Amino acid sequence: MARPIEVAAQPEDLNIAGFRFHGLRGDPQRWSVRVTGNYRITFG
């Protein structure tokens, strides 16, 4: 079974309940999703 992060075509595809997807400030644009506890994945 494919995981959402592996099949996402654009950042907004990761806006799934529980992921706490959100944009970060700065240039270039970056996003963040929660992994567990205080751990996050950030990507641009």
N, CA, C and O atoms as a printed pandas DataFrame, in Angstrom:
     atom_number atom_name residue_name chain_id  residue_number  x_coord  y_coord  z_coord
0              1         N          MET        A               1    0.839   -1.179    0.000
1              2        CA          MET        A               1    0.000    0.000    0.000
2              3         C          MET        A               1    0.888    1.248    0.000
3              4         O          MET        A               1    1.789    1.366    0.830
4              5         N          ALA        A               2    0.642    2.166   -0.914
5              6        CA          ALA        A               2    1.420    3.396   -1.003
6              7         C          ALA        A               2    1.041    4.356    0.121
7              8         O          ALA        A               2   -0.131    4.471    0.479
8              9         N          ARG        A               3    2.020    5.029    0.662
9             10        CA          ARG        A               3    1.781    6.034    1.691
10            11         C          ARG        A               3    1.516    7.376    1.038
11            12         O          ARG        A               3    2.028    7.634   -0.052
12            13         N          PRO        A               4    0.727    8.247    1.674
13            14        CA          PRO        A               4    0.367    9.541    1.078
14            15         C          PRO        A               4    1.573   10.350    0.625
15            16         O          PRO        A               4    1.512   10.979   -0.432
16            17         N          ILE        A               5    2.671   10.360    1.385
17            18        CA          ILE        A               5    3.822   11.182    1.022
18            19         C          ILE        A               5    4.487   10.671   -0.262
19            20         O          ILE        A               5    5.123   11.442   -0.981
20            21         N          GLU        A               6    4.341    9.395   -0.545
21            22        CA          GLU        A               6    4.947    8.819   -1.744
22            23         C          GLU        A               6    4.148    9.109   -3.007
23            24         O          GLU        A               6    4.704    9.057   -4.104
24            25         N          VAL        A               7    2.874    9.409   -2.884
25            26        CA          VAL        A               7    2.018    9.617   -4.049
26            27         C          VAL        A               7    1.540   11.058   -4.190
27            28         O          VAL        A               7    0.789   11.365   -5.115
28            29         N          ALA        A               8    1.958   11.943   -3.297
29            30        CA          ALA        A               8    1.526   13.340   -3.349
30            31         C          ALA        A               8    2.098   14.022   -4.590
31            32         O          ALA        A               8    3.302   13.968   -4.842
32            33         N          ALA        A               9    1.225   14.661   -5.355
33            34        CA          ALA        A               9    1.644   15.389   -6.553
34            35         C          ALA        A               9    1.959   16.847   -6.250
35            36         O          ALA        A               9    2.724   17.486   -6.973
36            37         N          GLN        A              10    1.369   17.371   -5.183
37            38        CA          GLN        A              10    1.608   18.754   -4.766
38            39         C          GLN        A              10    1.521   18.803   -3.251
39            40         O          GLN        A              10    0.913   17.920   -2.646
40            41         N          PRO        A              11    2.119   19.821   -2.615
41            42        CA          PRO        A              11    2.154   19.868   -1.149
42            43         C          PRO        A              11    0.782   19.772   -0.497
43            44         O          PRO        A              11    0.652   19.137    0.549
44            45         N          GLU        A              12   -0.237   20.377   -1.076
45            46        CA          GLU        A              12   -1.565   20.368   -0.476
46            47         C          GLU        A              12   -2.163   18.967   -0.399
47            48         O          GLU        A              12   -3.113   18.754    0.353
48            49         N          ASP        A              13   -1.637   18.017   -1.148
49            50        CA          ASP        A              13   -2.111   16.636   -1.087
50            51         C          ASP        A              13   -1.819   16.002    0.275
51            52         O          ASP        A              13   -2.418   14.985    0.624
52            53         N          LEU        A              14   -0.903   16.595    1.045
53            54        CA          LEU        A              14   -0.563   16.066    2.367
54            55         C          LEU        A              14   -1.399   16.696    3.471
55            56         O          LEU        A              14   -1.147   16.448    4.650
56            57         N          ASN        A              15   -2.381   17.500    3.112
57            58        CA          ASN        A              15   -3.255   18.133    4.089
58            59         C          ASN        A              15   -4.315   17.119    4.530
59            60         O          ASN        A              15   -5.486   17.215    4.163
60            61         N          ILE        A              16   -3.868   16.150    5.322
61            62        CA          ILE        A              16   -4.698   15.038    5.787
62            63         C          ILE        A              16   -4.852   15.166    7.302
63            64         O          ILE        A              16   -3.903   15.535    7.994
64            65         N          ALA        A              17   -6.026   14.867    7.810
65            66        CA          ALA        A              17   -6.266   14.955    9.249
66            67         C          ALA        A              17   -5.181   14.198   10.007
67            68         O          ALA        A              17   -4.871   13.055    9.673
68            69         N          GLY        A              18   -4.606   14.831   11.021
69            70        CA          GLY        A              18   -3.579   14.208   11.840
70            71         C          GLY        A              18   -2.166   14.539   11.405
71            72         O          GLY        A              18   -1.235   14.382   12.194
72            73         N          PHE        A              19   -1.974   14.994   10.166
73            74        CA          PHE        A              19   -0.630   15.335    9.685
74            75         C          PHE        A              19   -0.194   16.721   10.149
75            76         O          PHE        A              19    1.000   17.019   10.162
76            77         N          ARG        A              20   -1.151   17.575   10.532
77            78        CA          ARG        A              20   -0.876   18.959   10.908
78            79         C          ARG        A              20   -0.031   19.658    9.851
79            80         O          ARG        A              20    0.971   20.302   10.160
80            81         N          PHE        A              21   -0.449   19.521    8.611
81            82        CA          PHE        A              21    0.211   20.148    7.469
82            83         C          PHE        A              21    0.074   21.664    7.578
83            84         O          PHE        A              21   -1.011   22.175    7.857
84            85         N          HIS        A              22    1.188   22.388    7.356
85            86        CA          HIS        A              22    1.114   23.845    7.337
86            87         C          HIS        A              22    2.331   24.426    6.623
87            88         O          HIS        A              22    3.402   23.822    6.576
88            89         N          GLY        A              23    2.130   25.607    6.076
89            90        CA          GLY        A              23    3.208   26.324    5.421
90            91         C          GLY        A              23    4.098   27.010    6.444
91            92         O          GLY        A              23    3.646   27.395    7.522
92            93         N          LEU        A              24    5.372   27.157    6.090
93            94        CA          LEU        A              24    6.327   27.848    6.948
94            95         C          LEU        A              24    6.659   29.200    6.334
95            96         O          LEU        A              24    6.529   29.386    5.124
96            97         N          ARG        A              25    7.082   30.132    7.159
97            98        CA          ARG        A              25    7.474   31.441    6.654
98            99         C          ARG        A              25    8.832   31.362    5.985
99           100         O          ARG        A              25    9.644   30.488    6.290
100          101         N          GLY        A              26    9.065   32.292    5.064
101          102        CA          GLY        A              26   10.374   32.373    4.432
102          103         C          GLY        A              26   10.296   32.214    2.936
103          104         O          GLY        A              26    9.245   31.925    2.363
104          105         N          ASP        A              27   11.431   32.410    2.329
105          106        CA          ASP        A              27   11.546   32.298    0.886
106          107         C          ASP        A              27   12.781   31.462    0.597
107          108         O          ASP        A              27   13.865   31.867    1.017
108          109         N          PRO        A              28   12.704   30.361   -0.068
109          110        CA          PRO        A              28   11.568   29.835   -0.811
110          111         C          PRO        A              28   10.531   29.198    0.113
111          112         O          PRO        A              28   10.828   28.878    1.264
112          113         N          GLN        A              29    9.319   29.017   -0.397
113          114        CA          GLN        A              29    8.214   28.436    0.375
114          115         C          GLN        A              29    8.555   27.020    0.816
115          116         O          GLN        A              29    9.061   26.222    0.027
116          117         N          ARG        A              30    8.275   26.710    2.083
117          118        CA          ARG        A              30    8.470   25.375    2.636
118          119         C          ARG        A              30    7.215   24.985    3.400
119          120         O          ARG        A              30    6.430   25.846    3.798
120          121         N          TRP        A              31    7.025   23.677    3.606
121          122        CA          TRP        A              31    5.877   23.141    4.326
122          123         C          TRP        A              31    6.362   22.173    5.385
123          124         O          TRP        A              31    7.513   21.736    5.365
124          125         N          SER        A              32    5.477   21.841    6.309
125          126        CA          SER        A              32    5.813   20.931    7.394
126          127         C          SER        A              32    4.654   19.982    7.652
127          128         O          SER        A              32    3.491   20.372    7.555
128          129         N          VAL        A              33    4.971   18.734    7.981
129          130        CA          VAL        A              33    3.979   17.769    8.452
130          131         C          VAL        A              33    4.538   17.106    9.706
131          132         O          VAL        A              33    5.744   16.890    9.823
132          133         N          ARG        A              34    3.648   16.787   10.638
133          134        CA          ARG        A              34    4.068   16.163   11.893
134          135         C          ARG        A              34    4.286   14.671   11.678
135          136         O          ARG        A              34    3.484   14.000   11.028
136          137         N          VAL        A              35    5.368   14.170   12.226
137          138        CA          VAL        A              35    5.639   12.733   12.176
138          139         C          VAL        A              35    5.124   12.102   13.465
139          140         O          VAL        A              35    4.236   11.250   13.426
140          141         N          THR        A              36    5.667   12.508   14.590
141          142        CA          THR        A              36    5.239   12.034   15.897
142          143         C          THR        A              36    5.801   12.971   16.960
143          144         O          THR        A              36    6.919   13.468   16.822
144          145         N          GLY        A              37    5.053   13.208   17.989
145          146        CA          GLY        A              37    5.525   14.086   19.067
146          147         C          GLY        A              37    6.025   15.417   18.528
147          148         O          GLY        A              37    5.284   16.146   17.869
148          149         N          ASN        A              38    7.278   15.728   18.809
149          150        CA          ASN        A              38    7.883   16.974   18.347
150          151         C          ASN        A              38    8.634   16.831   17.031
151          152         O          ASN        A              38    9.290   17.783   16.608
152          153         N          TYR        A              39    8.568   15.693   16.373
153          154        CA          TYR        A              39    9.289   15.471   15.128
154          155         C          TYR        A              39    8.462   15.912   13.936
155          156         O          TYR        A              39    7.264   15.638   13.874
156          157         N          ARG        A              40    9.094   16.595   12.987
157          158        CA          ARG        A              40    8.434   17.097   11.780
158          159         C          ARG        A              40    9.273   16.770   10.560
159          160         O          ARG        A              40   10.490   16.606   10.644
160          161         N          ILE        A              41    8.599   16.680    9.424
161          162        CA          ILE        A              41    9.272   16.624    8.124
162          163         C          ILE        A              41    9.000   17.965    7.468
163          164         O          ILE        A              41    7.849   18.392    7.385
164          165         N          THR        A              42   10.042   18.629    7.004
165          166        CA          THR        A              42    9.868   19.875    6.272
166          167         C          THR        A              42   10.365   19.661    4.848
167          168         O          THR        A              42   11.323   18.924    4.614
168          169         N          PHE        A              43    9.710   20.305    3.916
169          170        CA          PHE        A              43   10.087   20.142    2.512
170          171         C          PHE        A              43    9.723   21.394    1.742
171          172         O          PHE        A              43    8.893   22.188    2.184
172          173         N          GLY        A              44   10.343   21.566    0.594
173          174        CA          GLY        A              44   10.112   22.727   -0.257
174          175         C          GLY        A              44    9.783   22.328   -1.669
175          176         O          GLY        A              44    9.560   23.191   -2.518
